[in-house]
Amino acid sequence: MVKRLAGTVALLAYCMLGFVSAAYGDSLKSAHYQIDESFVGGSGLVQSSSANYKEGESIGDTGIGNSASANYQTNSGYTTTNDPALSFAVNTASANFGSFSPSAAATTTSTFQVSNYTSYGYVVQIVGNPPSNGNHTLSAMTTTGPSQAGVEQFGINLVANTSPVSFGANPVQGIAGAGTAAANYNTSNSYRYVSGETVATAPKSSGVTTYTISYLVNVSSLTPGGQYTSSQVLVCTGTY
């Protein structure tokens, strides 16, 4: 006889911000020039003249747009401070699975956003225990793998999935967004949960990236019934 569970899991996410170093990142420079921040403004907007020539109001068009490489990016047309800044927001305070059953997986999602300026990137780690009910804690998926109905599992990823159902989403980039889901959490239909691991990262300064955490729970016929709860902390750290 298949045993059904009536448990519900509530998942919370909190924000903790920190920096690896208090020092600012080096400016873009060489022996002959230096750019204090990733901004290049217009030039030649004031007339220049002599007895033999006169210059117009500008030397070409004002530069607008984004230029990027693997480690840097510049945005022309913006006036900004050169102070490093890291912004982090949890959009979903809690996520509810509903009822558990050994015959089918339970899923839910939550979202968070990160943007950083002149910090040369960031990492986001997740810390916390799998859902528990009294003395019983659901088994974390410490090896990356697929959903298996009837086998006790707790795992996450940060991409869109089609199995066991269609849920989740890939990271959504705002203007100049550069964040990605980290290795082990960036494969569709493959889940994992190891407390303290990095789940998202940006290799360079980035505009807003919106991430969706896809949560998966499977239970067995022997999993004790009841209410399961868990709290995870998302730790976002700027890198230099």
N, C-alpha and C positions, 0 to 999 in steps of 0.2 A: 504494500500500500504506500502510495506517495504521500509524504508528509508536507503539508503546506504551511508557510510561515506568514505571520501577519505583521512582521517587523517593518519599521520605517527608519531610514537613516537620514540624519540631518548633518550637512557638511558646512563648515564655516571657514572663511579665509580672512586672514588679517595681513596688514601691511607693516613691514619693518624695513626701514631704509637705512642704508649705510654706504660708506665709501672705503675702498681698499686703502687709499692714502689721502691725506689732507692736502697734498701738493697738487697744483694745477698741472694739466698736461702741457707738454712743450708746444710752443707756437710753431706754425709752419715757417721755416726760415732756412737760409743758406748763408754763405759768407757775404753775399751782396744784397740780400733783401730779407724782410720778415713780414709775415701777415699775422696780426695779433689774434684773429679769429677767422672762421670760415665764411668770410664776407668780403666781396669785392664790389665797391660802389662805382657809380658813374664818374666820368672825368671830363675836363675841358668844357665845363658849363659856363665859364666866365670868359668874356672876350679878351683876346690878347692882340696887340697891334704894335707896329713901329712905323717909321716913315715909308717903308717899302712893302709892308703886307698887313693884312687884317684877317683874323681868324673868326669863324662863325661861332654860334652859341654852343656847339658841342662837337666833339670828335667822335663821330659814329653814334650808334644807338646805345642807350643804357642797357647793360647786361641783365637779363632776367632768366632764371632757370636753375636747374640742378646739374652739377657735374660730380661724378662719383667714381671711386675705385674700390678695391677690396678693403682698404683701411681708412679712407678719408672720403668726405663729401663736402661740397660747397654749394651754397644757395645764394645766387645773385639776385639783388633787388630787395633784400630784407635788411633792415637796420636793427641790430640786436646787441645785447650785452655780451662781453666775452667771459662772463662768469659761468662756471659749470653749473648745470641744474639737472636734477633727476626727478621726474614726476611719476607717481604710481597710484593707481586707483583700482579698488576691488568693486566691480559693478554688481555682483551677486553675493549678498551677505550669507545666504544659506541655500542649499540645494536639497530637494526632497526626492527620494527614490520611489515612494509609495510602498506597496507590499512586495515581499520576496516570495519566490516560488522556485523549487528545484527544477521545474520544467522549462523555465525561461529566464534569461538574464534581465536584471533591472538596470536602467540607465538614467542619467541626469547630467546636466551641464551647469557650469558657472563661467563668468567672464571677468577678465581684468585688463587694464590698459597700462602701458609703459611708454614714456617718452624721455629722451635724454638729450642734453645739449652740451657739446664740447667735452664730454667725459670719455670719448673714444670707445663707448660701448657699455654693456651691462650684462649681468647674469641674474636669472630668477631661479631660486631654489624653493622646493616644497618640503615642509617639515611637519611631521605628525604621525599618529598611529592610524591603522585601518579602523573601520567601524567596529565597535564592541558592544556587548550586552552583558553586563555583569562581569563574570570571569571568562567569557568567551569572546575572542577577537577573530574577525574574519581573516582568512589567509591572504597575505599580500602577494602579488605577482612579482616576485623578485627576479624572475626570468621573463623576458619579453615574449609574449605569445598571444594567441587568439582566445576569444571567449569560448568556454566549454560549459554548457548547461549541465547542472547536476554536480559540478565540481566546485568546491568553495574557492572563490577568487575575489580579490579587490584590486582593480587596476585603473590607470588613467592614460590618456594621451592628449595631445593638443592639436589634433587635426580632424578633418571630416571623416566619418565612418559609414560603412554600409552594412556591417555585421557586428553584433547580432541584429541590429536595426539601423536605419539611417538616422544618425544624430551627430552632433558636434559640428565644428567648422574649422577651416584652415585659418591661420593668422591673417588678419585684415590690416592692410597698411594704409595709414593716412599719408599726408604730404611728407615726403622724404622718410617714410617709415622703413626700417631696415631690420626689424626683429624677426626671428624664426624660432620654431619649435626645436628643442635640443634633441640630440641623438638619443635613441631609446623611446622617445615620446613623439616622434615625427612620422610614424608609419601608420597608414590607415588600417583599421581592423586589428591592430596589434597593441597590446596594453601592458602596463608595468607600473609598479609602485615601490620605490625605495626611498624612505625618508632621508632627506638631506641632499638628494640628487638635483642637478640643474635640469629644469624643464623648458626654459626659454633663454634666448641669448641674442645679443646684437653685437656685431664685430666692430661697430663704429657709431658715431653720433647718429641719432635717429629721431624722426618725428614720431607721432603716436602710432603704436601697433596695438590692436585689440586681439587678445588671445581668448580662446574658448577651451576650458578644461572639460574633457569628456570622461565621466566617471562610469565605471562598470562594476556590478556586483553579481556574482553567481553564488548560490548556496546549494548544499547537498541535502538529502533527505534526513541526515543526522544533525544538521545545524540547529542549535536550540532556537526556539521561537522567542519573540519579544521585540522590544524597541532597541535598535542599534543606532548609536550616535558616534560622531567623530569630529575632530577639529584639526584643520591643517593651517599652517602658517606659511604664507608666501613671503620670501625674503628677497628683496631686490637690491642689488649692489652695483654701483657704478665701477667701471674698470678704467685703468689708465696705462 
